C-alpha cells in the first residue's frame, strides 16, 4: 500500500465515516422527536398541521369531511364517468360548492382556530375554555359548529346521490320488465313466425311452378303451368 492510498483510507475511516454517522444520527433524532403532522389529501390547502394543535373532535370531523368530500368530488365532478375530472366534464353548481367548502371555507376556519390556539401559551386552553365575546361558544366550539355544518351538508349530498342512482336502477328494471314481459312482444313474435311460414310456403309454390312435372332438366310449356 502506497502512502497516498494509506492517507486516503485514513481520510475515509476517520473523516468521512464519522461525519456521515453524526449527520445520519442527527436526522434520525430530529425525525423521532419531530411532532406528528396531519395531512388531508382531499384538502391540500390545509397543508401539514401539527397533531397536537388540534383537539380530537376536530381531527375526527376533518377526517370525515376529507373522506366524504373526496367521494363527492368524483360523484359531482366526473360527469362523463371516465374515471377522472378534467375539461371534458361539465361543471355544475354543486361541484363548485364542494370545491369552495374544501378549498376555502374549511382551511380558513382551521387557520382561524389555530390562530386563537396559538395566542395562549397554555396549550390552547383559552381557545377551548374562553367564550368568544358576544357569544356563548368557545373557539373550539365555533370551529366544531362550522365543521358540523359542512359534514351535515355532505351527508345530504351523499344521500341525494344514493337515492338518485337508486331511482335509475329502479327505472331500468321497470323498462326491462315491460320490454320482456309485454304481451305485445309475444304477439309480434307470433306474427313474425307466421310471416316466415308464409314466405316458406311461397318458396315451395314457386319451386312447384318452376318444375310442375317434378322432373329436372325438361322443357315446360306455358300450357302446363296453372296459376
C-alpha positions in Angstrom: 0.0 0.0 0.0 1.4 3.3 -1.0 1.5 6.4 1.2 -1.2 8.1 -0.9 -3.5 5.1 -0.6 -3.0 4.9 3.1 -3.8 8.6 3.5 -7.0 8.1 1.5 -8.1 5.2 3.6 -7.4 7.1 6.8 -9.4 10.1 5.5 -12.4 7.8 4.8 -12.2 6.0 8.1 -11.5 8.9 10.4 -13.1 11.8 8.4 -16.0 10.9 6.1 -17.5 8.0 8.1 -17.7 9.8 11.5 -19.2 12.9 9.8 -21.7 10.8 7.9 -22.6 8.9 11.1 -23.2 12.2 13.0 -25.3 13.5 10.2 -27.5 10.4 10.0 -27.8 10.3 13.8 -28.9 13.9 13.8 -31.5 13.3 11.1 -32.8 10.2 12.9 -33.2 12.0 16.3 -34.8 15.0 14.6 -37.3 12.8 12.8 -38.1 10.9 16.0 -38.6 14.0 18.1 -40.5 16.0 15.4 -44.2 16.5 16.1 -46.6 14.3 14.2 -48.1 16.1 11.3 -51.6 15.7 9.9 -52.2 15.7 6.2 -55.6 15.8 4.4 -55.1 14.8 0.8 -58.5 16.0 -0.4 -57.8 19.4 1.2 -54.2 20.3 0.3 -54.8 23.9 1.2 -54.8 22.8 4.9 -51.1 21.9 4.5 -49.4 19.9 7.2 -50.9 20.5 10.7 -49.2 19.5 14.0 -51.4 16.8 15.6 -51.1 18.5 19.0 -52.6 21.7 17.7 -56.0 20.2 17.0 -58.4 18.6 19.5 -59.5 15.0 18.9 -63.1 16.1 18.0 -61.7 18.5 15.4 -59.4 15.8 13.9 -62.3 13.4 13.7 -64.5 15.9 11.9 -61.8 16.8 9.4 -61.2 13.1 8.7 -64.9 12.7 7.9 -65.0 15.8 5.7 -61.8 14.7 3.9 -63.3 11.3 3.1 -66.8 12.5 2.2 -65.5 15.4 0.1 -63.3 13.2 -2.0 -66.3 10.9 -2.8 -68.5 13.9 -3.6 -65.9 15.4 -5.9 -65.9 12.2 -8.0 -69.7 11.9 -8.0 -70.4 15.5 -9.0 -67.2 16.3 -10.9 -66.7 13.2 -13.1 -69.9 13.8 -15.1 -68.8 11.7 -18.1 -67.8 8.7 -15.9 -64.4 8.3 -17.4 -62.6 7.9 -14.0 -61.1 11.4 -13.9 -62.1 15.0 -13.5 -60.9 17.2 -16.5 -62.1 19.7 -19.1 -64.3 17.1 -20.7 -66.6 17.1 -17.6 -69.5 19.5 -17.2 -69.0 21.8 -14.2 -72.2 22.3 -12.1 -73.0 24.4 -9.1 -72.9 21.5 -6.7 -69.4 20.7 -7.7 -68.3 24.3 -7.3 -69.9 24.5 -3.9 -68.0 21.3 -2.8 -64.7 22.8 -4.1 -65.3 26.0 -2.3 -66.0 24.3 1.0 -62.9 22.1 0.9 -60.5 24.5 -0.7 -61.6 27.7 1.1 -64.0 27.5 4.0 -62.5 24.5 5.9 -58.9 25.7 5.6 -59.9 29.2 6.7 -61.9 28.0 9.7 -59.0 25.8 10.8 -56.5 28.6 10.3 -58.6 31.0 12.4 -58.9 28.4 15.2 -55.1 27.7 15.2 -54.5 31.4 15.5 -56.7 31.5 18.6 -55.0 28.4 19.8 -51.5 29.9 19.4 -52.5 33.1 21.3 -52.3 31.2 24.5 -49.2 29.7 25.9 -51.1 27.2 28.0 -51.6 24.5 25.3 -54.5 26.4 23.8 -56.6 26.4 27.0 -58.1 29.8 26.1 -59.4 28.6 22.7 -61.0 25.6 24.4 -62.5 27.3 27.5 -62.9 31.0 27.0 -66.2 32.2 25.5 -65.9 34.4 22.5 -67.2 37.9 23.2 -71.0 38.4 22.4 -71.4 34.7 22.0 -71.9 31.6 24.1 -69.3 29.4 22.5 -65.5 29.0 22.7 -63.1 29.0 19.8 -63.1 25.2 19.7 -66.9 25.0 19.8 -67.1 27.7 17.0 -64.8 25.6 14.8 -66.8 22.4 15.5 -70.0 24.1 14.6 -68.5 25.1 11.2 -67.3 21.6 10.6 -70.5 20.0 11.7 -72.5 22.2 9.3 -70.2 21.1 6.4 -70.4 17.5 7.5 -74.2 17.7 7.5 -74.3 19.2 4.0 -72.0 16.5 2.7 -74.3 13.8 4.2 -77.3 15.4 2.5 -75.4 15.4 -0.9 -74.4 11.7 -0.4 -77.9 10.7 0.4 -79.3 12.6 -2.6 -76.8 10.9 -4.9 -77.7 7.5 -3.4 -81.4 8.0 -4.0 -80.9 9.4 -7.5 -78.8 6.5 -8.6 -81.2 4.1 -6.9 -84.1 5.6 -8.9 -82.1 5.0 -12.1 -81.8 1.3 -11.2 -85.5 1.1 -10.5 -86.3 2.8 -13.8 -84.0 0.4 -15.7 -85.7 -2.6 -14.0 -89.2 -1.3 -14.9 -88.1 -0.8 -18.5 -86.7 -4.3 -18.8 -89.7 -5.9 -17.2 -92.0 -4.1 -19.6 -89.8 -4.9 -22.5 -89.6 -8.7 -21.9 -93.0 -9.3 -20.2 -95.1 -7.2 -22.5 -97.8 -9.4 -24.3 -97.4 -7.3 -27.4 -94.0 -8.7 -27.7 -95.3 -12.3 -27.9 -97.9 -11.2 -30.5 -95.2 -9.7 -32.6 -93.1 -12.9 -32.4 -96.2 -14.9 -33.5 -96.7 -12.6 -36.4 -93.1 -12.9 -37.3 -93.3 -16.7 -37.2 -96.5 -16.5 -39.4 -94.7 -14.3 -41.9 -91.8 -16.7 -42.0 -94.2 -19.7 -42.7 -95.9 -17.7 -45.4 -92.6 -17.0 -47.1 -91.6 -20.6 -46.9 -94.9 -21.7 -48.5 -94.5 -19.2 -51.2 -91.0 -20.5 -51.9 -92.4 -24.0 -52.2 -95.1 -22.9 -54.6 -92.6 -21.0 -56.7 -90.4 -24.2 -56.9 -93.5 -26.1 -57.9 -94.3 -23.6 -60.7 -90.7 -23.7 -61.9 -90.8 -27.6 -62.0 -94.5 -28.7 -62.3 -93.6 -32.1 -63.6 -91.3 -32.9 -60.8 -88.5 -33.7 -63.3 -85.4 -31.6 -63.6 -83.8 -30.5 -66.9 -87.0 -30.9 -69.0 -88.6 -28.1 -71.1 -92.0 -26.9 -69.8 -94.6 -25.3 -72.0 -96.8 -22.4 -70.9 -99.9 -24.5 -71.2 -98.8 -26.9 -68.4 -98.5 -24.1 -65.8 -101.6 -23.4 -63.8 -101.8 -20.3 -61.7 
